[in-house]
Amino acid sequence: MKKKDIQFLRVTYLRGPNIWTYRPVLEAWVDIGELEESPSNTIPGFYERLSNWLPTLIEHRCGVGERGGFLQRVREGTWPAHIMEHVVLELQNLAGMQVGFGKARSTSEYGVYKVAVRARNEQVSHAALEAGRDLVMAAIEDRPFDVAGTVAHLKEMVDAYHLGPSTACIVDAATERRIPHIRLTDGNLVQLGQGALQRRIWTAETDRTSAIAESISSDKDLTKRLLESCGVPVPAGQVVSSVEEAWEVAQDIGLPVVVKPTDANHGRGVSLDLINEADVHAAFTLAEQEGSEVIVERFVRGDEHRLLVVGNRVVAVAKGEAAWVEGDGKSTVSELVDRHLNIDPRRGLTEDFPLNRIIVSEDAVILRDLERQGLNADSVPADGRRVLIQRNGNVANDVTETLHPDVEAVATLAARVVGLDIAGIDVVAEDVSKPLHQQGGAIVEVNAGPGLLMHLKPAHGAPRPVGRAIVDHLFPEGDSGRIPTVGISGTQGTTLIARLVAHLLHLAGRHVGLACRDGLFLDRRQVESRDCTNWDAGQRLLINRVVEAAVFEHSPETILSEGLPYDRCQIGIVTDVTENGSLNDFYIHEPEQVYNVLRTQVDVVMSEGAAVLNANDLLVADMADLSDGEVIFYAKDSTLLPIVEHLANGGRAVFMRDQAVILASGSTETVLATLDLFPLTRDGQLAHLESMLAAVAATWALGIDPDLICAGIENFELGATITADDSASRARITKN
């Protein structure tokens, strides 16, 4: 017997475009049991509990189309599945993972709904789904629910599983330019683009970032010597191996000096403005603990600046400031830091924050600076006394607009000398609006993989579009990183179409990847012999750097259970809308429902692409209006109404007339060939005719020359494949 409860029957992560939306979603089939008879307006106190727990639901417009629309629906009466959809979305938003899309739809079974919510990360969204169900049930049953604890847990999951902010800003910028991306690991290694046109990023490093350049940048002494040899202003300095040598070098250079590790980062072990032997000795010991070697340098007066170089230009400049506290005669240094510095919302313990939280007792550099002021972490400074806490590490004020061209030239030269395509150049200067040589400024470090958050969330000044700058560096304007992709959906002849299209693309000079029921293919080599219409097989093609064009076969079941393996395609082919009972387990029973599944293939066709549709199936022909790109109809019968009307409007079609294949564009017709030239249809064997016409239409849309199409179909052999073992054997024979 069904109860008043929300039970999950099935939860599926649809990783690509699907029947709901272009983006990945989490789809849950839920059974609300007897709650079907209990809309929200019949549950005493439900509205009040829900709106008090999640007041930000006021921003959900729902079907009403205005602020507060969803809560209006709750007050007037709606069902738990719909409410859960909105709660799950809001929990993700509160956790810092912004989502907006959600749908809840009833099925043919009493009390059973399909709920879909946008899922930027599967693990986080799944946890939000579970929590959303529990919250809604607690509100129904008038039980307490820990909203703050739940959101805190989800935030921890976002930090653990979601892309870091630097990587995310690059991916978001790529998405704005409609450049696809694939996350290659659970970390921040991401592929932008597809196949042979792809580029890879790892936070702010790219596949153009030389390993040699990165090694050079991590060696501060080597970096300095290279920069100095090319005329870049750097502070005088020398690597030292003992405290005695450190003091000798400091005196030779001239006080004050800086002592730091040669290969540490993030300011660890760096001591500034040292003027006596004791301080230099202490700084040497500290630096030695953080790195492999220690360097002593001339102290350059001025503020720390971080210049972000992308390609051959500076795209953002952030200025640092020293961190101070003022004593009150009552509080310790640590207490003052927590009260006046750590309350800054820009400070935190994760990379989501542009400034680090200051933990005085754990930072040896801070403790040493306090000691030089006659204090420690537990000291109580006199009322009104200013205490220096940090000299550097607080770079968060945007000053990009003030940058002098000479300073930009020096910074970009430094990046080129080291060999980095993306670099964080640390400049110490009084004022970057003036040339460095006029003020004794210098470049003190060149960093690979620089953090971007300081430029995305500056304390003062405008955020800088650094993600877009990196994307534009990797993909010049007009380069989408996309290889030609062809998707085939339906139930009739789809495998043959896929094989034919891949064959013709290969003849046209492309290295082609094919994922279909017959297996996974690279050109004519069969890599897998099992059914490869799944999402994982499709992704294998898109991450392969050799693949220059990709062909995918999809069944309705694959679209429903996984989604498409690509976000958009150049050619989308739909063969038929057939309801044969195979989708009953998905609560799909009518041809119109199958139509809604297969239209996904047309929905993802790019504006510069084409939908290739079977004019002999009226439901397929009706998909023409859904295509953002061109439509090409195909059918054996040229007199079908969709073809006649389409040609009258200047469209293109492929059909048969007098045993010949015709390519028609408006009133212009070209005879491709007669059927007797094609082995697939020779001797009266016409079972493959419509599949051949679909393949002709698709490759015609791809710009392949008709003569080559004709020759390719004439020599096509369906069973001609080379397995991986055959390829290896052939290679051995050739070698011998």
Secondary structure, DSSP 8 states (H G I E B T S, - for coil): ---EEEEEEEEEEE-SS-SS-SS-EEEEEEEEEGGGG--GGGSTTHHHHHHHH-GGGGG--GGGTSTTHHHHHHHH---HHHHHHHHHHHHHHHTT-----EEEEE-SSTTEEEEEEE-SSHHHHHHHHHHHHHHHHHHHHT----HHHHHHHHHHHHHHHS--HHHHHHHHHHHHTT--EEE-SSSSEEEES-GGG-EEEETTEETTS-HHHHHHHH-HHHHHHHHHHTT-----EEEESSHHHHHHHHHHH-SSEEEEESS--TTTT-EEEE-SHHHHHHHHHHHHHHSSSEEEEE---SEEEEEEEETTEEEEEEE---EEEE--SSS-HHHHHHHHTTTSTTEESSTTSSEE---GGG-HHHHHHHHHTT--TT----TT-EEEEESSS---EE-GGG--HHHHHHHHHHHHHHT-SEEEEEEEES-TTS-GGGTT-EEEEEESS---HHHHS-SBS----HHHHHHHHHS-TT------EEEEESSSSHHHHHHHHHHHHHHTT--EEEEETTEEEETTEEEE-S---SHHHHHHHHT-TT-SEEEEEE-HHHHHHT--SSS-EEEEEE-----SSTTGGGT--SHHHHHHHHHHHHHTEEEEEEEEEETTSHHHHGGGGG-SSEEEEEEEETT-HHHHHHHHTT-EEEEEETTEEEEEETTEEEEEEEGGG-GGGGGG--TTHHHHHHHHHHHHHTT--HHHHHHHHHT--TT--EEHHHHHHHHHHHH-
